[in-house]
């Protein structure tokens, strides 16, 4: 009679140990992924900051090489954005608010620095067929509408990759340049969109349809 009980006890112990081992391994993998994201951010930051110093110290190289460099940087930043989306999602059982805030802060900084580099390139090199969009959202006040707007902007970008960059920012996030835009453009409702095209600036307060957004690309 004791032997079956011992087998059951051992099986339970092994199951419990396996469960906790799985949790520990999962957390270690999450930490590894987080550290890789930090390393990736540091690498991209170095590239962006170096490019900004170069752009400020001398005239920009108005060539396909510089345009390709900006495109490469944008794709690397987008990778960080995808990782960040997962880290702050409900699927991430190891969600850490402090770590996500750090990554989000670095991600927004990289996005904005890339925007400044691209804007300078467009202006200095007189690029007339390129559009820049700054998209501000606040999920506390427009979760469904902002999600729909984000989907439309994603579709718009996929259809116009060669002449459009879109930068997304959380208006509720404590960041200096985000606070500046919130104040300067009186962003109190969301979604809110700022469009730069041919040295002109346009703003859209509230939800924008695909047709409306496409009309700005052809101005």
NUKEMAR-445697 format. One record per residue (C-alpha): residue in three letters; x, y, z; residue number from 1; chain. Coordinates in nm, 3 decimals, padded with zeros to 5 digits, always signed. Layout:
code, X, Y, Z, pos, unit
Ala, X, Y, Z, NUM, A;
...
# end
This chain:
code, X, Y, Z, pos, unit
Unk, +00.000, +00.000, +00.000, 1, A;
Unk, +00.288, +00.237, +00.076, 2, A;
Unk, +00.451, +00.191, -00.263, 3, A;
Unk, +00.168, +00.346, -00.470, 4, A;
Unk, +00.151, +00.635, -00.226, 5, A;
Unk, +00.524, +00.695, -00.264, 6, A;
Unk, +00.490, +00.691, -00.642, 7, A;
Unk, +00.205, +00.943, -00.626, 8, A;
Unk, +00.402, +01.164, -00.386, 9, A;
Unk, +00.709, +01.155, -00.609, 10, A;
Unk, +00.495, +01.231, -00.916, 11, A;
Unk, +00.339, +01.532, -00.742, 12, A;
Unk, +00.681, +01.661, -00.633, 13, A;
Unk, +00.819, +01.621, -00.986, 14, A;
Unk, +00.515, +01.801, -01.132, 15, A;
Unk, +00.551, +02.090, -00.888, 16, A;
Unk, +00.924, +02.117, -00.951, 17, A;
Unk, +00.866, +02.108, -01.328, 18, A;
Unk, +00.606, +02.384, -01.297, 19, A;
Unk, +00.835, +02.615, -01.102, 20, A;
Unk, +01.130, +02.528, -01.325, 21, A;
Unk, +00.920, +02.629, -01.625, 22, A;
Unk, +00.839, +02.962, -01.460, 23, A;
Unk, +01.206, +03.025, -01.378, 24, A;
Unk, +01.321, +02.935, -01.730, 25, A;
Unk, +01.047, +03.152, -01.880, 26, A;
Unk, +01.153, +03.447, -01.667, 27, A;
Unk, +01.520, +03.397, -01.758, 28, A;
Unk, +01.427, +03.391, -02.127, 29, A;
Unk, +01.222, +03.709, -02.078, 30, A;
Unk, +01.517, +03.880, -01.907, 31, A;
Unk, +01.745, +03.771, -02.191, 32, A;
Unk, +01.498, +03.912, -02.444, 33, A;
Unk, +01.477, +04.238, -02.248, 34, A;
Unk, +01.856, +04.272, -02.233, 35, A;
Unk, +01.879, +04.205, -02.607, 36, A;
Unk, +01.624, +04.481, -02.664, 37, A;
Unk, +01.832, +04.719, -02.451, 38, A;
Unk, +02.148, +04.633, -02.648, 39, A;
Unk, +01.960, +04.685, -02.974, 40, A;
Unk, +01.832, +05.023, -02.852, 41, A;
Unk, +02.182, +05.134, -02.750, 42, A;
Unk, +02.317, +05.035, -03.091, 43, A;
Unk, +02.043, +05.221, -03.279, 44, A;
Unk, +02.077, +05.523, -03.050, 45, A;
Unk, +02.447, +05.545, -03.131, 46, A;
Unk, +02.371, +05.539, -03.504, 47, A;
Unk, +02.096, +05.800, -03.478, 48, A;
Unk, +02.296, +06.036, -03.256, 49, A;
Unk, +02.603, +06.004, -03.480, 50, A;
Unk, +02.391, +06.081, -03.785, 51, A;
Unk, +02.241, +06.383, -03.608, 52, A;
Unk, +02.584, +06.522, -03.518, 53, A;
Unk, +02.695, +06.474, -03.877, 54, A;
Unk, +02.381, +06.641, -04.012, 55, A;
Unk, +02.427, +06.941, -03.782, 56, A;
Unk, +02.798, +06.984, -03.853, 57, A;
Unk, +02.784, +06.990, -04.232, 58, A;
Unk, +02.553, +06.986, -04.529, 59, A;
Unk, +02.359, +06.666, -04.574, 60, A;
Unk, +02.450, +06.425, -04.847, 61, A;
Unk, +02.149, +06.446, -05.077, 62, A;
Unk, +02.185, +06.102, -05.223, 63, A;
Unk, +02.020, +05.762, -05.229, 64, A;
Unk, +02.282, +05.643, -04.980, 65, A;
Unk, +02.155, +05.875, -04.707, 66, A;
Unk, +01.794, +05.790, -04.790, 67, A;
Unk, +01.878, +05.420, -04.761, 68, A;
Unk, +02.048, +05.486, -04.428, 69, A;
Unk, +01.732, +05.654, -04.294, 70, A;
Unk, +01.525, +05.362, -04.419, 71, A;
Unk, +01.759, +05.116, -04.248, 72, A;
Unk, +01.734, +05.305, -03.918, 73, A;
Unk, +01.354, +05.316, -03.942, 74, A;
Unk, +01.335, +04.940, -03.994, 75, A;
Unk, +01.558, +04.879, -03.689, 76, A;
Unk, +01.346, +05.112, -03.475, 77, A;
Unk, +01.033, +04.932, -03.598, 78, A;
Unk, +01.177, +04.603, -03.469, 79, A;
Unk, +01.208, +04.755, -03.122, 80, A;
Unk, +00.850, +04.878, -03.152, 81, A;
Unk, +00.728, +04.526, -03.227, 82, A;
Unk, +00.914, +04.385, -02.927, 83, A;
Unk, +00.775, +04.662, -02.708, 84, A;
Unk, +00.421, +04.583, -02.823, 85, A;
Unk, +00.463, +04.228, -02.694, 86, A;
Unk, +00.634, +04.329, -02.369, 87, A;
Unk, +00.344, +04.557, -02.271, 88, A;
Unk, +00.073, +04.316, -02.390, 89, A;
Unk, -00.143, +04.088, -02.175, 90, A;
Unk, +00.034, +03.789, -02.331, 91, A;
Unk, +00.352, +03.878, -02.140, 92, A;
Unk, +00.303, +03.713, -01.800, 93, A;
Unk, +00.635, +03.860, -01.682, 94, A;
Unk, +00.524, +04.219, -01.745, 95, A;
Unk, +00.743, +04.466, -01.557, 96, A;
Unk, +00.617, +04.825, -01.560, 97, A;
Unk, +00.957, +04.979, -01.492, 98, A;
Unk, +01.129, +04.787, -01.771, 99, A;
Unk, +00.852, +04.862, -02.020, 100, A;
Unk, +00.861, +05.232, -01.930, 101, A;
Unk, +01.235, +05.240, -01.991, 102, A;
Unk, +01.204, +05.073, -02.332, 103, A;
Unk, +00.909, +05.293, -02.425, 104, A;
Unk, +01.104, +05.607, -02.334, 105, A;
Unk, +01.401, +05.500, -02.545, 106, A;
Unk, +01.173, +05.398, -02.832, 107, A;
Unk, +00.995, +05.734, -02.840, 108, A;
Unk, +01.329, +05.916, -02.828, 109, A;
Unk, +01.460, +05.714, -03.123, 110, A;
Unk, +01.142, +05.776, -03.319, 111, A;
Unk, +01.162, +06.150, -03.262, 112, A;
Unk, +01.533, +06.176, -03.343, 113, A;
Unk, +01.471, +05.984, -03.664, 114, A;
Unk, +01.185, +06.221, -03.746, 115, A;
Unk, +01.416, +06.523, -03.698, 116, A;
Unk, +01.684, +06.366, -03.919, 117, A;
Unk, +01.434, +06.285, -04.192, 118, A;
Unk, +01.269, +06.628, -04.174, 119, A;
Unk, +01.609, +06.797, -04.211, 120, A;
Unk, +01.695, +06.571, -04.505, 121, A;
Unk, +01.365, +06.654, -04.677, 122, A;
Unk, +01.406, +07.028, -04.623, 123, A;
Unk, +01.778, +07.058, -04.704, 124, A;
Unk, +01.757, +06.835, -05.010, 125, A;
Unk, +01.426, +06.981, -05.130, 126, A;
Unk, +01.246, +06.645, -05.134, 127, A;
Unk, +00.890, +06.720, -05.245, 128, A;
Unk, +00.737, +06.374, -05.276, 129, A;
Unk, +00.779, +06.260, -04.915, 130, A;
Unk, +00.530, +06.285, -04.628, 131, A;
Unk, +00.591, +06.265, -04.253, 132, A;
Unk, +00.312, +06.188, -04.008, 133, A;
Unk, +00.322, +06.226, -03.631, 134, A;
Unk, +00.042, +06.027, -03.471, 135, A;
Unk, -00.052, +06.096, -03.108, 136, A;
Unk, -00.276, +05.857, -02.917, 137, A;
Unk, -00.398, +05.814, -02.561, 138, A;
Unk, -00.551, +05.476, -02.483, 139, A;
Unk, -00.705, +05.608, -02.162, 140, A;
Unk, -00.945, +05.821, -02.365, 141, A;
Unk, -00.970, +05.664, -02.711, 142, A;
Unk, -00.873, +05.297, -02.692, 143, A;
Unk, -01.105, +05.168, -02.967, 144, A;
Unk, -01.089, +05.473, -03.193, 145, A;
Unk, -00.712, +05.501, -03.155, 146, A;
Unk, -00.674, +05.130, -03.233, 147, A;
Unk, -00.876, +05.179, -03.553, 148, A;
Unk, -00.669, +05.486, -03.641, 149, A;
Unk, -00.349, +05.291, -03.584, 150, A;
Unk, -00.468, +05.014, -03.818, 151, A;
Unk, -00.552, +05.266, -04.090, 152, A;
Unk, -00.212, +05.433, -04.056, 153, A;
Unk, -00.039, +05.095, -04.074, 154, A;
Unk, -00.226, +05.015, -04.395, 155, A;
Unk, -00.142, +05.361, -04.533, 156, A;
Unk, +00.227, +05.306, -04.463, 157, A;
Unk, +00.232, +04.960, -04.623, 158, A;
Unk, +00.081, +05.109, -04.939, 159, A;
Unk, +00.324, +05.404, -04.948, 160, A;
Unk, +00.653, +05.278, -04.803, 161, A;
Unk, +00.865, +05.465, -05.057, 162, A;
Unk, +00.736, +05.813, -04.974, 163, A;
Unk, +00.596, +05.801, -04.619, 164, A;
Unk, +00.718, +05.768, -04.261, 165, A;
Unk, +00.479, +05.747, -03.966, 166, A;
Unk, +00.581, +05.807, -03.604, 167, A;
Unk, +00.348, +05.711, -03.318, 168, A;
Unk, +00.359, +05.862, -02.969, 169, A;
Unk, +00.162, +05.804, -02.650, 170, A;
Unk, +00.043, +06.150, -02.538, 171, A;
Unk, +00.008, +06.033, -02.178, 172, A;
Unk, +00.375, +05.942, -02.156, 173, A;
Unk, +00.599, +06.174, -01.947, 174, A;
Unk, +00.842, +06.281, -02.217, 175, A;
Unk, +00.969, +06.635, -02.284, 176, A;
Unk, +00.907, +06.653, -02.658, 177, A;
Unk, +00.568, +06.480, -02.624, 178, A;
Unk, +00.471, +06.738, -02.360, 179, A;
Unk, +00.591, +07.011, -02.597, 180, A;
Unk, +00.362, +06.890, -02.877, 181, A;
Unk, +00.072, +06.841, -02.636, 182, A;
Unk, +00.108, +07.203, -02.528, 183, A;
Unk, +00.206, +07.364, -02.858, 184, A;
Unk, -00.074, +07.197, -03.056, 185, A;
Unk, -00.323, +07.191, -02.768, 186, A;
Unk, -00.363, +06.813, -02.796, 187, A;
Unk, -00.652, +06.738, -02.563, 188, A;
Unk, -00.849, +06.491, -02.776, 189, A;
Unk, -00.728, +06.181, -02.956, 190, A;
Unk, -00.639, +06.057, -03.208, 191, A;
Unk, -00.438, +06.362, -03.317, 192, A;
Unk, -00.231, +06.373, -03.635, 193, A;
Unk, +00.031, +06.619, -03.760, 194, A;
Unk, +00.130, +06.594, -04.127, 195, A;
Unk, +00.441, +06.747, -04.286, 196, A;
Unk, +00.441, +06.776, -04.665, 197, A;
Unk, +00.623, +07.020, -04.897, 198, A;
Unk, +00.727, +07.246, -04.605, 199, A;
Unk, +00.363, +07.271, -04.500, 200, A;
Unk, +00.215, +07.150, -04.172, 201, A;
Unk, -00.139, +07.013, -04.141, 202, A;
Unk, -00.323, +06.891, -03.833, 203, A;
Unk, -00.617, +06.655, -03.796, 204, A;
Unk, -00.801, +06.657, -03.465, 205, A;
Unk, -01.000, +06.339, -03.418, 206, A;
Unk, -01.041, +06.027, -03.629, 207, A;
Unk, -00.917, +06.047, -03.990, 208, A;
Unk, -01.042, +05.815, -04.263, 209, A;
Unk, -00.810, +05.646, -04.510, 210, A;
Unk, -00.938, +05.866, -04.794, 211, A;
Unk, -00.869, +06.182, -04.594, 212, A;
Unk, -00.515, +06.074, -04.512, 213, A;
Unk, -00.444, +05.969, -04.870, 214, A;
Unk, -00.549, +06.314, -04.991, 215, A;
Unk, -00.257, +06.470, -04.802, 216, A;
Unk, -00.009, +06.236, -04.968, 217, A;
Unk, -00.106, +06.369, -05.311, 218, A;
Unk, -00.095, +06.741, -05.225, 219, A;
# end
